[in-house]
Each structure stands twice: as structure tokens, then as C-alpha cells.
Amino acid sequence: MHGRWAKPELPRQEQSRRRGTPDSCTASKHSQQVFASSDSDAAAATAGRFPPPPSPLDGSGRFRLLSAVDISVGVWGRLHAGAEVGGGSVGGAVEDRRPRPTTIIFDVDDTLYDVGTGFTAHRNTDGATGFMVDKLHFPSKEAAQVLRDEYFLLYHSTAKALTIAEAEGRLPEGARFVADDLDEYWANNLDFTLLGGPDSKLVEVFESLSSNTNLKLVAFSNGPRKYVSRALKEIGLAKFFPPKNLFAVTDVLPHCKPDKGSFDLVLKQVGAKPEDCVMVEDSMKNVRAAKSLGMRTILIMGKGRREGNSSGDATLDQNAKDAEATKAGDAPDATDTAVDAAVSVASEVGEVLRRWMD
């Protein structure tokens, strides 16, 4: 088990934010870190040392998901025949000189289950505001939602958002936020049936990954610990993440993703270097942060966001839109240079990882 968090004074980074200095949880800082490295990549492509990645747009100009065959490898080089990576190639194909991944770090929410289930919209609305009214004595769910959305936009974690809101005097008089209370409330009151149970294809992928003794599987969520454990159990994946390999926001506070400090804590605990890791995420803020540290990245786009949904279930698209509305400014973008591979759902990551481990 990881050490518990002792409630801090208002962190220095939040004091800086109040003075107008961007804090480490905003996307702008990570964009600066990532795009600085992308300039040399673009220059290399222009110079002809490797071809550009396949377009994410189809012939009519609409977005299409990249297949595993189309995977681009961002600033590390391109996996295309004849392209040069680090000055060498083998048999006309690219030689990827990065070390084989040894640690796969999975986000949980909207990554290990699809964004279109409706569960995220439920958690970030009724789940969050119900807690705030019942336990923090907000006068209404509407008032609670306004404050929750304001702080979530900055911190991308309800637990971190409410921690900072309390430190800044934004909670009702006499209210005290305790992250463990939110954890218990969500674990016991959310409607986990919305998750739809285990995905047999995804469980099969994890069975295969866990059989590789050279791989370490890690879960790292911005949700609180008991809640995350319950969600993993409901989707049939809890057995693949023993307690020592499960990290929640309550294990890394006052940090949270995408803070560098949160990643540093997790990597130290599991004994991994960034260059040996793959981060599987739906959040662009977190993808950019992981990439800036030197990890490979796989972006989960979500089948509910795809145009022309083949399932014929129109509620998937609306559920995805409802979920994205609760986490504004963080919608998946497969064209971002921090994305090494983009897939629709987590059950498709196996093919990507096989290519990187061959």
C-alpha cells in the first residue's frame, strides 16, 4: 500500500496561479514542453530524412482513426519502410532503437472502459454534485456543478479540485473536504452498472500481457483509490493490478496527473524509467505530460466519438459528448505530436504493444 496524504497548506504552485502564473496542471505548460521538441521532428521530415505520418483525415476531410499499421512515432522517428531513425535501418525497414517497453501504465476512466458508456458523465455530474450537497452542504446541485467544473478545468481531478477549492475558501462555511470521504461516497453510491461489465476482448488482451514476465502492468488514475478498485473489479481487470501496482490520486496528492510530481512518485514506486514506459490514456493533458518525460504514448479515442458509429446506437455519441462536456478542453486529438499511437478502444492496444516489443 502507498503512503496516505496529509492535508497540506495551499501549495506554492496554487499561490503562483492566484498571482497569474500558470500552474503545473494546466495544458499550456505541457504544450510548451512538447511542441518545443516537435519542431526538430518537423524539420527532419521536411529535409526528407523520413516521410510524414499518414493523414488522420479521410478523402472527404473528415477525421479517421489511425490503424496499428498507420502508427506514427512522433518525435522519436517514423515506422515506415526506408525511413531513417537514428541513422540506421534493417532490411529496408526502420530500426527502432528505443528499448523495449518494460512497464505499461494505464489510466482507468475513459481508457479501460469506453467514454460512451455514460458512466463518466454520471460520475462527474450526479456523482460529484451529490457528494458536494450531501457531505459539503452546497445549497444545490447546480451551485455545486458550477464550482466543480471551474476547478476541474484546472486540475482534472475532483479530489484535487475540491482540495484547492477548500484552501481558497470556496466551500460552504464550516465544510471540510476529506478525499477519503469522496472515495467512500463514489465507491458505494455510483451506478457501476453503466460500465456494462467486463469486455471479453479487453480481458483477453490483459491475459496475454500479464503472461509476459518481462512486462509490468500499472494502473494510475486521478480518481480516489477505493473507487478505482471498484471500477476495475466491475470491468473484470482488478486481478491484473495488485495493490502495489495500483495508484490513485489519493496516493499522490497534493499532486495529480498531469503534474510531473505525480508521475515521478509512481515511477519511483514501481522502479521504472520513463523511456521504458508506455502511457495509455484518453486525456491529452496527461498524454503530453507523459511524452514530455520520455514515455511512449497510446491515445484512447473512444468509439463513442467516432463518426459513423457502426453499432447503430446513437446514445454512444451523445454519452461521449456529455462526458467530454464535463472535462472541457481535454478531448482526444490523434494529430497531436505527443501521440505515438491512437486507437479506438483499449482492447486494440495489444497490436500496438506487440509491434513495439518485437
Salt bridges, closest charged atoms under 4 A:
GLU14 OE2 - LYS160 NZ 3.89
ASP41 OD2 - ARG78 NH2 2.79
ASP58 OD2 - ARG62 NE 3.92
ASP70 OD2 - ARG64 NH1 3.10
GLU95 OE1 - ARG97 NE 3.72
ASP96 OD2 - ARG98 NH2 2.92
ASP96 OD2 - ARG296 NH1 3.77
ASP107 OD1 - LYS257 NZ 2.98
ASP109 OD1 - ARG123 NH1 3.54
ASP110 OD2 - LYS327 NZ 2.47
ASP126 OD1 - LYS141 NZ 3.92
ASP149 OD1 - ARG148 NH1 2.77
GLU150 OE2 - ARG170 NH1 2.98
GLU166 OE1 - LYS7 NZ 2.08
GLU168 OE2 - ARG17 NH2 2.68
GLU168 OE1 - ARG18 NH1 3.59
ASP180 OD1 - ARG4 NH2 2.68
GLU184 OE2 - LYS226 NZ 2.24
GLU207 OE2 - LYS239 NZ 3.03
GLU234 OE2 - ARG230 NE 2.81
ASP251 OD1 - ARG4 NH1 3.66
ASP251 OD2 - ARG225 NH1 2.65
ASP259 OD2 - LYS160 NZ 3.58
ASP259 OD2 - HIS255 ND1 3.60
ASP264 OD2 - LYS260 NZ 2.77
GLU281 OE2 - LYS257 NZ 2.70
ASP282 OD2 - LYS327 NZ 2.84
GLU307 OE1 - ARG62 NH1 3.46
GLU324 OE2 - ARG305 NE 3.59
ASP330 OD2 - HIS156 NE2 3.26
ASP336 OD2 - ARG288 NE 2.93
ASP340 OD1 - LYS291 NZ 2.65
